[in-house]
Amino acid sequence: MAEMGYSIAPEIFNRFPNFVRGVVLVDDTINHPSTQELVQLLRDAEDNLRNEMKAIGVADQPRLTIWREAFRSMGIKPTEFRPSIDAMARRVMRGDALPTINALVDIGNIVSLRYLLPTGCHAIDRLSEDISLRQATGSETFVAFGTNKEERPDQGEFILTEGDHILTRRWIWRQSSHTMTELSTTAVVFNLDGLPPVGISEIEVVYRDIEALVFRFCGGRISWQVLNRASPSIILKH
């Protein structure tokens, strides 16, 4: 059994003291193309979001507003670099269907839409170093999905890293190809991010939903832990 450290640096909590991240570990799982049943759950989540947001709209949805405000407070223009959950909700509200990728990725998208909660899915069976959410020095490397172009982060931006390999830029903006979840993936972490009013109790509700979906469609061993200011580091055993 391998062990891997996972931590959030103090400077993150200095800026956002009530930030909480649920880390869901799925191990010994079998990923596969999504079944018709799972794809239908994704479509249902899209339809439900459209119905729920008819009256309020994306711009005024509190669960999306908190992330845009967080980005602005860091000097990031959310119209230029949209938080991932905001971009996803806008795409759905335009009437676009999200692409089906594979079972594990689609499960992450389903719960993202159900709860309007940023939910990143990273393959960790290819990692050998500890994971950290921290501020960038500017020397780290990032390769976005679908490209071979290497980028450097802005100094001070929030990045999720394995050593100097960036897994996600700008906190929840965009994931890299480094931990892309593929059909051969056997171990992943889902990152569930909450800013007030979302706290640990609601993160647990989302975890229970992921747990049920993973058991139903992929199988494997699943557990979760919480990272917050009082508990900024954990050990993943897989």
Number of C-alpha atoms within 10 A of each C-alpha: 5 8 12 15 14 20 18 22 15 16 14 19 17 11 12 14 15 17 20 25 22 24 25 23 22 26 20 16 20 17 22 16 16 19 13 9 10 20 21 12 16 24 17 15 20 24 16 13 18 19 11 10 14 10 10 10 13 18 11 11 14 13 20 20 15 16 22 20 14 16 21 13 11 13 10 17 14 17 12 7 15 19 24 22 22 23 17 19 21 16 14 18 19 9 11 12 13 16 10 17 17 18 24 30 22 21 27 22 26 25 22 21 22 16 16 19 26 26 28 24 23 26 21 24 18 14 13 12 16 15 24 21 23 20 22 21 15 14 13 19 17 25 20 19 14 8 9 10 10 10 14 15 19 16 12 14 18 23 28 26 24 21 15 18 19 27 27 24 23 23 20 22 20 18 24 20 18 21 23 19 23 17 14 12 21 19 22 27 24 24 22 24 21 22 18 12 12 16 17 20 9 15 20 17 12 19 23 15 14 21 21 13 19 22 14 11 19 20 17 17 15 20 14 17 16 20 19 20 18 11 12 19 18 15 13 20 11 16
